[in-house]
Amino acid sequence: MAVPMARSARGHRAVPHTADIRLEAWAPTRDECIAEAVLGLVESFADVSRVRPARLVTVSVAEGPAEDMLLAVLDEVIYRLDVHGEVPVDIEADAADGSLDLRLAVADTDAVEPIGASPKAVSLHGLRFATDHARWSCSVTVDV
């Protein structure tokens, strides 16, 4: 679990929610915040702390509103989990010409220890992604 927002320039955490998963992430840049949200999502259902990645996957997401980009990235992680049986153990996100390039270091699902329900979808309800000019932060609810 990451350090609470007030003590760290970059991090993520799960917050109480009745039936789904509620995540918060923060970082100095939009791209780092998206990467933290991915790490928070993975930590909600898998322990990847002792797992070595099997391969590197590169994904590009079209530039757009921050909320749309966050949704696209989290949807990609859920898609890769469901269709390819891959779980990111690390992520780098960098802006490129008209897109956000993601480098996902992934492991096969059978190599990770499940610790929670697998994510099914990202909810639009309560989605927030903004900057206060000092850092970016986001909140998102994930259906399980």
N, C-alpha and C positions, 0 to 999 in steps of 0.2 A: 504494500500500500504506500502511496506517495505521501510526502510531507504536506500538511494543510497549506492552502493557498497563501496565507500571510507569511510563511516562512521560506518559501522556495520560489525561484524565478520560473521554474518549469516543473509541471507535475500533473497528476490526475488522482481522482478518488471516486469511489462509489458512494452514493448518498442513499439513505433509506427511501424505499418506494414499496407500495403495497404488493404488487404482483410482478412487476417488470424490473428492469435494471435502470437506474438513473445514474448517469456519469457526468462528472465535471472535469474539465481539463483547462490548463492555462500554460502560457509560454510567452516569451517576448515577441514572437512573430506568429503570423497566421499559420504558416506551414508547420512550425514546431508544435503549435496547438493541435493541429489536425493529427500529427504523429502521436502526441500524448493521448488524444482521444482513442486512437487505435490501440495503444498499449493498455489503456483502461478497459476497453471492450474485451480484449483478449484475457486480461487478468480476471474478468468477471466469470469466465467459464473454464479457463485452463491454467495450470501451473506450467510455465515454460522456463522457469528459472534454471533448470539443469539440462535444458535441451539445446543441442547444437542444430543450427539450420541445415537442411538438406540441400537447399538451392536458393538462388536469388531470382526473384520475379520482379519485373519492371512493369509498371502500370502508369498510364497518363490519364489525367482528369482535366477536362476542358476548364479554362479560366471562366469564372463567373462570380455571382454573389457568394460570399463566404459560407452561408448556410447550405447552399446547393452543393458546394464543393465538399463540405463536411459529410453531407448525406451520401454523395457519390462514393467517397472513400470508404465510409463505414459499410455501405451496401456492397462494395467490392470485396471487403473482408468477409462479410457474411456469404457472399456468392462463392468465394474461393473455398470457404469452409464446407459449404453444402455440396458443391459440384466437384471440386478438386481434392477435397480432404486435406487442405492446407491451413496451417495456423501461423500467422506472423509471430516470430520471436523477437524481431527488431524491425525498425522502419526508419527510413530517411525520406524526407519530403523536401523538394526544392522547386521553386518556380522556374519555369522555362518560358520560351516564347509562346504565349497563349495557352499554357497548360501548367498543371502541377504534376511533376514527375515523382513517382513513388518507387522506392527500391525496398521491396519486402523480402527480408530474410525469413524463409518459411520452413516449417517442419511438417511432416506428415502427422495427421491426427492421432495415429496409433503410437507416436513417440511422446505425446504430451499426456499429462495427468489431468483428467477432467475434474473440475472442482465446483462446477455449477451448470445450470441449464444452458444449452447452446442458444445463441441469439437467432431470432427468426426474421426480424425486420426492425427498421429504425422508425420511430414514431415522429410525425410532424408536430404533435401536441407538445408544447413546452420547449420546443427547440429554440435555443438562443446561441448566437455566436457574434461577438462584438469585441471592439477594442476600446480601451480608455486612454489610448495613446502611450501608455506605459507598458501594457501587455495585452494579449488577446486571451479571451476566455470563452468557453462554450459549455453548454448543458444540453444533454440529450437523453431521451428515454428510449430504451431498447426493449422490444417485445421478445419474450422468451417462450 
